[in-house]
Amino acid sequence: MELIALDIVDRVATLTLQSDDKNTITHPFLDQLKSHMDSALHSDARCLLIQSSNPKFFSNGFHPDVFLDQPAEEKSGIMRKLVKLGMEQFLFPLPTVCAVSGYAAGGGAFIAAYCDFRFMSAQKARIGFTEVQLAMTIPSAALELLNHRLGLQNTLKCILPGDMLGSEDCLRLGLVDEICVDAESTRSRAADQARKLAALPRESLISLKKGALSHIDTSNFDARIEDDMKEIERLMATPDCESAFAALKEGRRPRYQ
């Protein structure tokens, strides 16, 4: 099944998320995202555009089944894969554009936030780093990149309450660059920006983005991620986390001890 569609037209590589009714994240989802990013980079594309086929959900984060009743190494394994892929997305050599036309939560919020240009619908779109609501944490390596995007204080405002934020709050915190009227205009505006970038010289775009990101030191990221995974495994073994994911699967609010 094609969980993410890749289309390259007029030097714009468009990734359309279409995994399930909430575009949840699984191992196959991440594998296809990685494969399509690599394909886009080795094509004639000059810009990467990420959007959703579902106007209600950009990506609702991890599917509960990737954590429920799974061994600790499986839980940390998929988190490790997402964090490493997120770093690749943040540092992707080509400019990246995102159309957030629906809910983007947890891992889905990071996929949206890590893009260079972010457009969001004013209607039912929300972005939320909801890990605290699931009694989880966010790997420090992922948070460092978010700090580069938002600044420390805005990052704390996003992650500590774990709220699902509307478009005005997202614009104020720097999570998005522009608010659009609805899902259709969000996708249209993002596509316009992608086409504008794709009309520019590829090598110049790559050089400029590389220079802009040159201050980010990734030499210790792998070691940081391994330390992060130990903390992830510890928290995921707690009763609060287990019950939170069970509640998520059943569509109810979690209750914490």
C-alpha positions as CSV (number, residue, x, y, z in Angstrom):
1,M,0.0,0.0,0.0
2,E,1.3,3.5,-0.9
3,L,1.1,5.3,2.5
4,I,2.7,8.4,1.0
5,A,2.4,9.4,-2.6
6,L,5.3,11.0,-4.4
7,D,4.8,13.1,-7.5
8,I,7.5,15.2,-9.2
9,V,6.1,17.8,-11.5
10,D,7.9,21.0,-12.7
11,R,10.8,20.3,-10.3
12,V,8.5,20.2,-7.3
13,A,8.6,16.9,-5.4
14,T,5.2,16.6,-3.6
15,L,4.7,14.1,-0.8
16,T,1.0,13.5,0.0
17,L,0.4,11.7,3.3
18,Q,-2.4,9.1,2.9
19,S,-1.7,6.3,5.3
20,D,-5.0,5.9,7.1
21,D,-8.0,8.0,8.3
22,K,-5.6,10.0,10.6
23,N,-2.3,9.6,8.7
24,T,-0.8,7.9,11.7
25,I,2.9,7.0,11.8
26,T,4.1,3.4,11.6
27,H,7.3,1.7,10.6
28,P,6.2,1.4,6.9
29,F,5.1,5.1,7.0
30,L,8.6,6.2,8.1
31,D,10.3,3.9,5.6
32,Q,8.3,5.4,2.7
33,L,8.9,8.9,3.9
34,K,12.6,8.2,4.0
35,S,12.6,6.5,0.5
36,H,10.6,9.4,-1.1
37,M,12.9,12.1,0.4
38,D,15.9,10.3,-1.0
39,S,14.2,9.9,-4.4
40,A,13.3,13.6,-4.4
41,L,16.9,14.6,-3.6
42,H,18.3,12.5,-6.4
43,S,15.7,13.8,-9.0
44,D,15.7,17.1,-10.7
45,A,13.4,18.6,-8.0
46,R,14.3,21.9,-6.4
47,C,11.8,21.9,-3.6
48,L,10.0,19.4,-1.4
49,L,6.3,19.9,-0.6
50,I,4.6,17.9,2.1
51,Q,0.8,17.8,2.3
52,S,-2.1,15.5,3.3
53,S,-4.9,14.0,1.2
54,N,-7.1,14.3,4.3
55,P,-8.5,17.8,5.0
56,K,-9.0,16.8,8.7
57,F,-5.6,15.3,9.5
58,F,-2.1,16.2,8.5
59,S,-0.8,13.5,10.7
60,N,-2.1,12.5,14.2
61,G,1.3,11.1,15.3
62,F,2.1,7.5,16.1
63,H,-0.5,4.7,15.7
64,P,-1.2,3.4,19.2
65,D,-0.5,-0.2,18.1
66,V,3.2,0.6,17.6
67,F,3.5,1.0,21.4
68,L,0.7,-1.0,23.0
69,D,1.8,-4.4,24.3
70,Q,5.2,-4.0,22.5
71,P,8.6,-4.7,24.0
72,A,10.7,-1.8,25.2
73,E,13.2,-2.1,22.3
74,E,10.3,-1.9,19.7
75,K,8.9,1.2,21.3
76,S,12.2,3.0,21.4
77,G,13.1,1.7,18.0
78,I,10.3,3.5,16.1
79,M,11.0,6.6,18.2
80,R,14.7,6.4,17.2
81,K,13.7,6.1,13.5
82,L,11.4,9.1,13.7
83,V,14.0,11.3,15.4
84,K,16.8,10.4,12.9
85,L,14.5,11.0,10.0
86,G,13.3,14.3,11.5
87,M,17.0,15.4,11.6
88,E,17.3,14.5,7.9
89,Q,14.2,16.4,7.1
90,F,15.3,19.5,9.1
91,L,18.7,19.4,7.3
92,F,17.3,18.4,4.0
93,P,19.4,20.1,1.3
94,L,16.5,21.4,-0.7
95,P,13.9,23.9,0.6
96,T,10.9,22.3,2.2
97,V,7.3,23.5,2.2
98,C,4.4,22.2,4.3
99,A,0.6,22.6,4.0
100,V,-1.1,22.0,7.4
101,S,-4.7,21.6,6.5
102,G,-5.8,19.5,9.4
103,Y,-4.6,18.1,12.8
104,A,-0.8,17.7,13.2
105,A,0.0,16.0,16.6
106,G,3.0,14.5,18.2
107,G,5.3,13.2,15.5
108,G,3.1,14.8,12.9
109,A,3.6,18.2,14.5
110,F,7.4,17.7,14.1
111,I,7.1,16.8,10.4
112,A,5.2,20.0,9.9
113,A,7.4,22.2,12.1
114,Y,10.6,21.0,10.6
115,C,9.7,22.3,7.1
116,D,11.2,25.6,6.0
117,F,8.0,27.2,4.9
118,R,4.8,26.4,6.8
119,F,1.2,27.3,5.8
120,M,-1.8,26.5,8.0
121,S,-5.6,26.5,7.6
122,A,-7.5,28.9,9.8
123,Q,-10.4,26.5,10.0
124,K,-10.0,23.1,11.7
125,A,-6.2,22.8,11.6
126,R,-4.3,22.4,14.8
127,I,-0.7,21.7,15.7
128,G,0.2,20.1,19.1
129,F,3.2,18.5,20.7
130,T,1.0,16.3,22.8
131,E,3.6,13.9,24.3
132,V,2.9,15.1,27.9
133,Q,-0.7,14.2,27.4
134,L,0.4,10.6,26.9
135,A,2.8,10.6,29.9
136,M,5.7,10.6,27.4
137,T,8.7,12.8,26.8
138,I,10.3,14.2,23.6
139,P,13.9,13.3,22.8
140,S,16.3,16.1,23.5
141,A,17.8,15.8,20.0
142,A,14.4,16.6,18.5
143,L,13.8,19.4,20.9
144,E,17.2,21.0,20.0
145,L,16.0,21.3,16.4
146,L,12.7,22.7,17.5
147,N,14.6,25.3,19.6
148,H,16.5,26.4,16.5
149,R,13.1,26.9,14.8
150,L,11.1,28.6,17.6
151,G,13.5,29.7,20.3
152,L,13.6,28.2,23.8
153,Q,10.7,30.1,25.4
154,N,8.3,29.4,22.5
155,T,9.4,25.7,22.5
156,L,8.6,25.5,26.2
157,K,5.2,27.1,25.6
158,C,4.5,24.5,23.0
159,I,5.7,21.3,24.7
160,L,4.9,21.7,28.4
161,P,1.1,22.2,28.3
162,G,0.8,19.8,25.3
163,D,-2.1,21.8,23.8
164,M,-3.4,21.5,20.3
165,L,-2.8,25.1,19.0
166,G,-5.0,27.0,16.6
167,S,-3.6,28.9,13.7
168,E,-3.3,32.3,15.5
169,D,-1.3,30.8,18.3
170,C,0.9,28.9,15.9
171,L,1.6,32.1,14.0
172,R,2.5,33.9,17.2
173,L,4.8,31.2,18.3
174,G,6.5,30.8,15.0
175,L,5.2,27.4,14.2
176,V,3.8,28.6,10.9
177,D,4.6,31.5,8.6
178,E,1.2,32.2,7.1
179,I,-2.5,31.5,7.8
180,C,-4.9,30.6,5.0
181,V,-8.6,30.6,4.9
182,D,-9.3,26.9,4.6
183,A,-7.7,23.6,3.6
184,E,-8.0,24.2,-0.1
185,S,-6.4,27.6,0.0
186,T,-3.6,26.3,2.3
187,R,-2.6,23.6,-0.2
188,S,-2.8,26.1,-3.0
189,R,-0.7,28.7,-1.2
190,A,1.9,26.1,-0.3
191,A,2.0,24.8,-3.9
192,D,2.5,28.4,-5.1
193,Q,5.5,28.8,-2.7
194,A,7.0,25.5,-3.8
195,R,6.7,26.4,-7.5
196,K,8.3,29.8,-6.8
197,L,11.3,28.1,-5.2
198,A,11.5,25.4,-7.9
199,A,12.0,28.2,-10.5
200,L,15.3,29.2,-8.8
201,P,18.8,27.8,-9.4
202,R,19.2,24.4,-7.6
203,E,22.8,24.7,-6.6
204,S,22.2,28.2,-5.2
205,L,19.3,27.0,-3.1
206,I,21.4,24.1,-1.8
207,S,24.3,26.4,-0.9
208,L,22.1,29.0,0.8
209,K,20.3,26.4,2.9
210,K,23.6,24.7,3.9
211,G,25.0,28.0,4.9
212,A,22.0,28.9,7.0
213,L,22.1,25.6,8.9
214,S,25.9,25.5,9.3
215,H,25.8,26.6,12.9
216,I,23.9,23.4,13.9
217,D,26.3,20.8,15.3
218,T,25.1,17.3,14.6
219,S,28.3,15.5,15.5
220,N,26.9,14.2,18.8
221,F,23.3,13.6,17.7
222,D,23.6,9.8,17.5
223,A,25.0,9.6,21.0
224,R,22.3,12.0,22.3
225,I,19.6,9.9,20.6
226,E,20.8,6.7,22.4
227,D,20.7,8.5,25.7
228,D,17.2,9.8,24.8
229,M,16.0,6.3,24.1
230,K,16.9,5.1,27.6
231,E,14.6,7.8,29.0
232,I,11.9,6.9,26.5
233,E,12.0,3.3,27.5
234,R,11.8,4.2,31.2
235,L,8.7,6.4,30.7
236,M,6.9,4.1,28.4
237,A,7.1,1.4,31.1
238,T,5.2,3.5,33.6
239,P,1.5,2.8,34.3
240,D,0.5,6.3,33.2
241,C,2.0,5.9,29.7
242,E,0.5,2.4,29.2
243,S,-3.0,3.6,30.2
244,A,-2.6,6.8,28.2
245,F,-2.0,4.8,24.9
246,A,-4.9,2.5,25.8
247,A,-7.1,5.5,26.2
248,L,-5.9,6.9,22.9
249,K,-6.8,3.7,21.0
250,E,-10.2,3.7,22.6
251,G,-10.9,7.3,21.8
252,R,-11.2,8.5,25.4
253,R,-9.2,10.9,27.7
254,P,-6.4,9.3,29.8
255,R,-6.5,9.4,33.5
256,Y,-3.2,9.7,35.4
257,Q,-2.3,8.2,38.7
